Amino acid sequence: MPLQVSDYSWQQTKTAVFISVPLRGVSVRDADVFCTENYLKVNCPPFLFEVFLYAPIDDESSKAKIGNDTIVFTLHKKEAAMWETLSLSGVDKEMMQRMREKSILQAQERAKEATEAKAVARREDQKYTLNVMMKIEEEERKKIEDMKENERIKATKELEAWKERQREAEEHERIQRVEKLYQQEKQIEEERKKLKHKSLTRNSASRNLATKGRNSENIFFGKLKEDSIPAPRSVGSIKINFTPRVFPTALRESQVAEEEEWLHKQAEARRAMNTDIPELCDLKEEEKNPEWLKDKGNKLFATENYLAAINAYNLAIRLNNKIPLLYLNRAACHLKLKNLHKAIEDSSKAYRIMKLPLRLIHPTTLYKMMLRRFGI
């Protein structure tokens, strides 16, 4: 049980109260001090000092001085007046307990308010710091943007100056070319005049010397002919364009109406077939021709790739199922793969398309006849 300190002393003025609490034989620095408006407590084991003050005090401005085994309190009164006693009189245990709890609640509320105030102050400081940093960053960004703009203006001016120099150089070069062409034309014109004058002079001289003989006349006119020979023509190229055509024959040898009708029918048939065959979506336009697919299958058959050849013939038959040679070629692939029933079936389809009788022909004989007739 703690020992109550009773040998304390106190003094007062109208504005302050001075309390001296002796704590002998213990370390005063380890004392726990708790103070509110109406309650003062010092816990320094094994000693305990508490007092329920006569009137409220300003606990925020009050002070405690620790030293020489004594704690001296300077408590500032909220109202300037002389107290009759230091502590309240007639206080029972229940009232003391309520006052303790009230003091603790007040201390907790003040601590909470102080914590919130510190948090608000910290947030304000952070906000202020953030604003300052944003302002500094904005100034830096503006400075960088100004530098970029100045560099851009400088580069633009340099580019414009370079373009101007280029234009001046091109203009000077053009003027030189024009002057050179003018000089050449002038020189050519002078040469023509000289040649013309020379020709006239020689013509007059030839008329005056016509009596000198046939040989001398031939030599003179031969030399005059050599002098009057014009310069050779400049080298050039002639571009000839031909009308593009689907058929290999020339346009003058073709029947235009029949060709256009055939091309129209082929296009309509391809469009009608392509809408139902999703495999043709990835093929080029020339690869959607049954004849092209047949040639492709023949090449694959020649390389003994029979399955790929069958796929080519299948797609060609889906495009046009009225070509008997497609069935015969596919039958040959099945025969190589030992699919005899499918080979006979394709041979029979080819004969039905050609409208030939099948009643008296054995299937194997039928297939051999088709191979001899059409080949692959």
C-alpha positions in Angstrom: 0.0 0.0 0.0 1.5 3.4 -0.9 2.5 5.9 1.7 0.5 9.2 1.7 2.7 12.3 1.8 1.4 14.6 4.5 4.3 16.8 5.3 3.9 19.0 2.2 3.7 22.8 2.4 1.9 25.4 0.3 1.7 29.1 -0.2 -0.5 31.3 -2.4 -1.1 34.6 -4.0 -4.2 35.9 -5.7 -3.0 34.4 -9.0 -0.9 31.4 -8.1 -0.4 28.5 -5.7 3.0 27.1 -4.7 3.2 23.5 -3.4 6.3 21.8 -2.1 6.1 18.0 -1.9 9.1 16.3 -0.2 10.1 12.7 -1.4 13.0 11.5 0.7 15.0 8.5 -0.1 13.7 7.9 -3.6 14.7 9.0 -7.1 12.5 12.0 -7.7 13.2 11.8 -11.5 11.1 8.6 -11.6 8.0 10.4 -10.2 4.8 10.2 -12.3 2.9 13.6 -12.2 -0.7 13.9 -13.3 -2.5 17.3 -13.2 -5.9 18.6 -14.3 -8.0 21.7 -13.5 -9.2 20.3 -10.1 -6.8 17.3 -9.4 -3.1 16.9 -8.8 -1.4 13.6 -8.3 2.3 12.5 -7.8 3.1 8.8 -7.8 6.7 7.9 -6.8 6.7 4.5 -5.1 6.4 4.0 -2.3 5.0 7.6 -1.9 1.7 8.9 -3.2 0.5 12.5 -3.1 -2.9 13.6 -4.4 -5.0 16.7 -3.7 -8.4 17.8 -4.9 -7.9 21.5 -5.5 -10.1 24.1 -4.0 -10.7 25.9 -7.3 -9.8 25.3 -10.9 -6.3 26.1 -12.2 -4.8 26.5 -15.6 -3.0 23.2 -15.9 -1.4 24.1 -19.3 0.5 27.1 -17.9 1.3 25.4 -14.6 4.8 24.1 -13.9 6.6 21.5 -11.8 10.3 21.8 -10.7 12.0 18.5 -9.6 15.2 18.5 -7.6 16.8 17.9 -4.1 14.3 15.2 -3.2 11.5 17.7 -3.6 8.9 18.6 -6.3 7.8 22.2 -6.3 4.5 23.0 -8.2 3.6 26.5 -9.5 -0.1 26.4 -10.2 -1.8 29.4 -11.9 -5.3 30.1 -10.8 -8.1 30.7 -13.4 -9.7 33.3 -11.2 -7.7 35.7 -9.1 -8.8 35.0 -5.5 -7.4 33.8 -2.2 -8.3 30.1 -1.3 -9.4 29.2 2.1 -7.7 25.8 1.9 -5.6 23.9 -0.6 -8.0 21.0 -1.0 -11.8 20.6 -0.9 -13.2 19.6 2.5 -16.0 17.1 3.0 -15.1 14.9 0.1 -16.0 11.2 0.5 -14.5 8.3 -1.3 -17.2 8.0 -3.9 -16.9 11.7 -4.8 -13.1 11.3 -4.9 -13.5 8.4 -7.4 -15.8 10.5 -9.6 -13.4 13.4 -9.6 -10.5 11.1 -10.5 -12.5 9.6 -13.4 -13.6 13.0 -14.5 -10.0 14.2 -14.4 -8.8 11.2 -16.4 -11.5 11.7 -19.1 -10.5 15.4 -19.3 -6.9 14.4 -19.7 -7.8 11.9 -22.4 -9.9 14.4 -24.3 -7.2 16.9 -24.2 -4.7 14.3 -25.3 -7.0 13.4 -28.1 -7.5 17.0 -29.1 -3.7 17.6 -29.0 -3.1 14.5 -31.2 -5.8 15.7 -33.7 -4.3 19.1 -33.6 -0.8 17.7 -34.3 -2.3 15.5 -37.1 -4.0 18.6 -38.6 -0.8 20.6 -38.3 1.2 17.7 -39.9 -1.3 17.5 -42.8 -1.1 21.3 -43.2 2.6 21.1 -43.2 2.5 18.2 -45.8 0.1 20.2 -47.9 2.2 23.2 -47.7 5.3 21.2 -48.6 3.5 19.5 -51.5 2.3 22.9 -52.8 5.9 24.2 -52.5 7.2 21.2 -54.4 4.6 21.5 -57.0 5.4 25.1 -57.4 9.1 24.3 -57.8 8.3 21.5 -60.3 6.0 23.9 -62.2 8.8 26.5 -62.4 11.3 23.8 -63.5 8.9 22.5 -66.1 8.2 26.0 -67.3 11.9 26.7 -67.5 12.4 23.5 -69.5 9.5 24.4 -71.8 11.0 27.9 -72.3 14.3 26.3 -73.1 12.7 23.9 -75.6 10.7 26.8 -77.2 13.9 28.9 -77.5 15.7 25.9 -79.1 12.8 25.3 -81.4 12.7 28.9 -82.5 16.5 28.9 -82.9 16.3 25.7 -85.0 13.4 27.1 -87.1 15.4 30.2 -87.8 18.4 28.2 -88.8 16.3 26.0 -91.0 14.7 29.0 -92.7 18.1 30.6 -93.2 19.4 27.3 -94.7 16.3 27.1 -97.0 16.8 30.7 -98.0 20.5 30.0 -98.9 19.4 26.9 -100.8 16.8 29.0 -102.8 19.4 31.6 -103.5 21.9 29.0 -104.7 19.2 27.4 -106.9 18.2 30.7 -108.3 21.8 31.6 -109.0 22.4 28.2 -110.6 19.2 28.7 -112.7 20.3 32.1 -113.8 23.7 30.6 -114.8 22.0 27.8 -116.8 19.8 30.4 -118.5 22.8 32.6 -119.3 24.7 29.5 -120.6 21.8 28.4 -122.8 21.4 31.9 -124.1 25.1 32.1 -124.9 24.9 28.7 -126.6 21.9 29.7 -128.6 23.6 32.9 -129.5 26.7 31.0 -130.6 24.6 28.6 -132.6 22.8 31.4 -134.3 26.2 33.1 -135.2 27.4 29.8 -136.5 24.3 29.4 -138.7 24.8 32.9 -140.0 28.4 32.2 -140.8 27.5 29.0 -142.5 24.8 30.7 -144.5 27.1 33.5 -145.5 29.8 31.0 -146.4 27.4 29.0 -148.4 26.2 32.1 -150.3 29.8 33.1 -151.0 30.8 29.7 -152.2 27.6 29.5 -154.4 28.6 32.8 -156.1 32.2 31.7 -156.4 31.0 28.4 -158.0 28.9 30.3 -160.6 31.9 32.4 -161.5 34.2 29.4 -161.8 31.8 27.1 -163.8 34.1 27.2 -166.8 37.1 25.6 -165.1 35.9 22.1 -165.7 33.8 19.3 -164.4 36.4 17.8 -162.0 37.1 21.0 -160.2 33.4 21.8 -159.9 32.7 18.3 -158.4 35.5 18.8 -155.8 34.2 22.3 -154.8 30.6 21.1 -154.4 31.7 18.0 -152.5 33.6 20.2 -149.9 30.6 22.5 -149.7 28.3 19.5 -149.0 30.6 18.3 -146.3 30.6 21.7 -144.6 26.8 22.0 -144.7 26.0 18.6 -143.1 23.8 19.2 -140.0 24.7 17.7 -136.6 23.3 14.3 -135.7 20.1 14.0 -133.7 20.1 13.6 -130.0 19.5 10.1 -128.5 16.0 9.5 -127.0 13.6 6.7 -126.0 10.0 6.0 -127.1 7.7 4.3 -124.6 4.9 2.0 -126.0 2.0 0.9 -123.9 -0.2 -2.1 -124.7 -3.7 -2.6 -123.6 -3.8 -5.3 -120.8 -5.8 -8.4 -121.8 -6.8 -11.6 -120.1 -6.4 -13.7 -123.3 -3.0 -14.3 -124.9 -4.2 -13.5 -128.4 -4.0 -10.0 -129.9 -7.0 -7.7 -129.8 -7.3 -7.7 -133.7 -7.5 -11.5 -133.7 -10.1 -11.9 -130.9 -13.8 -12.0 -130.7 -14.5 -9.3 -128.1 -18.2 -10.0 -127.5 -17.6 -13.8 -126.9 -14.6 -13.1 -124.6 -16.5 -10.6 -122.5 -19.5 -13.0 -122.2 -17.1 -15.8 -121.1 -15.3 -13.7 -118.6 -18.6 -12.5 -117.2 -19.9 -16.0 -116.7 -16.6 -17.1 -115.1 -16.8 -14.2 -112.6 -20.4 -14.9 -111.8 -19.7 -18.6 -111.3 -16.7 -17.9 -109.0 -18.7 -15.4 -106.9 -21.5 -17.9 -106.5 -19.1 -20.7 -105.5 -16.8 -18.6 -103.3 -19.7 -17.6 -101.0 -20.2 -21.3 -100.0 -16.6 -22.4 -99.7 -14.8 -20.9 -96.7 -11.5 -22.5 -97.8 -11.2 -20.0 -100.7 -11.1 -16.9 -98.4 -7.3 -17.3 -98.0 -6.6 -18.0 -101.7 -5.6 -15.4 -104.3 -7.9 -14.6 -107.2 -5.9 -16.7 -109.7 -5.8 -19.6 -107.3 -9.6 -19.9 -107.3 -9.7 -21.1 -110.9 -10.5 -24.9 -111.4 -7.9 -25.1 -114.2 -5.2 -23.7 -112.0 -6.1 -26.1 -109.2 -6.1 -29.0 -111.7 -2.6 -28.1 -112.9 -1.5 -27.8 -109.2 -2.9 -31.3 -108.5 -1.1 -32.7 -111.6 2.2 -31.3 -110.3 1.6 -32.8 -106.9 0.8 -36.1 -108.5 4.0 -36.0 -110.5 5.9 -35.6 -107.1 3.9 -38.6 -105.7 2.2 -36.3 -103.1 -1.2 -38.0 -103.7 -3.0 -36.8 -100.7 -2.2 -33.1 -101.5 -3.2 -33.7 -105.1 -6.6 -35.2 -104.0 -7.2 -32.0 -101.9 -6.5 -29.8 -104.9 -8.9 -31.9 -107.1 -11.5 -31.8 -104.3 -11.4 -28.0 -104.2 -11.5 -27.8 -108.0 -14.5 -30.1 -108.2 -16.3 -27.9 -105.6 -15.7 -25.0 -107.8 -16.8 -26.8 -111.0 -18.2 -30.3 -110.9 -18.8 -30.6 -114.6 -15.2 -31.3 -115.7 -14.7 -35.0 -116.1 -10.9 -34.8 -116.1 -10.9 -33.7 -112.5 -12.7 -37.0 -111.5 -10.3 -39.0 -113.6 -7.2 -37.4 -112.0 -8.6 -37.9 -108.5 -9.4 -41.5 -109.4 -5.7 -42.0 -110.4 -4.6 -40.7 -107.0 -7.0 -43.1 -105.3 -5.6 -45.9 -107.4 -2.1 -45.1 -106.3 -3.3 -45.1 -102.6 -5.1 -48.5 -103.2 -8.5 -46.9 -102.7 -10.1 -49.0 -105.5 -13.7 -48.3 -104.6 -13.2 -44.5 -104.7 -11.2 -44.8 -107.9 -14.0 -46.7 -109.6 -16.6 -44.2 -108.2 -14.7 -41.2 -109.7 -14.3 -43.0 -113.0 -18.0 -43.7 -113.2 -18.8 -40.0 -112.4 -16.6 -38.9 -115.2 -18.4 -41.2 -117.7 -21.8 -40.0 -116.4 -20.7 -36.4 -117.0 -19.7 -37.3 -120.6 -23.1 -39.2 -121.0 -21.5 -42.5 -122.0 -23.3 -45.9 -121.3 -21.9 -47.9 -118.4 -24.0 -51.0 -118.5 -21.7 -53.3 -120.4 -18.3 -52.0 -119.1 -16.5 -53.5 -116.1 -15.3 -50.8 -113.6 -11.6 -51.6 -114.0 -11.9 -51.6 -117.8 -13.8 -48.3 -117.5 -10.9 -46.7 -115.5 -8.3 -48.0 -117.9 -10.2 -46.6 -120.8 -10.5 -43.2 -119.2 -6.7 -43.2 -118.5 -5.9 -44.0 -122.1 -8.3 -41.3 -123.4 -7.6 -38.4 -121.1 -4.4 -39.1 -119.1 -3.4 -36.9 -116.2 
